[in-house]
Amino acid sequence: MDRELLEILACPVCKGSLTPGRNSLRCEACRLRYPVVDGVPVLLPERAKKF
């Protein structure tokens, strides 16, 4: 994932920073994992999963 994009993206729940993972972006504050589908992050709270 593009570094510049990661700098402007934020968790939609708490507005915290996101950390790239394998096929996902993780919010350590909320303990939520958002999927990345075909290179596009899906930042919908209903699609997030707890980790």
PyMOL commands that set and color helices and strands:
alter all, ss='L'
color gray80, all
select helices_A, chain A and resi 3-8+45-47
alter helices_A, ss='H'
color red, helices_A
select strands_A, chain A and resi 19-21+24-27+32-37+40-41+49-50
alter strands_A, ss='S'
color yellow, strands_A
deselect
rebuild
show_as cartoon
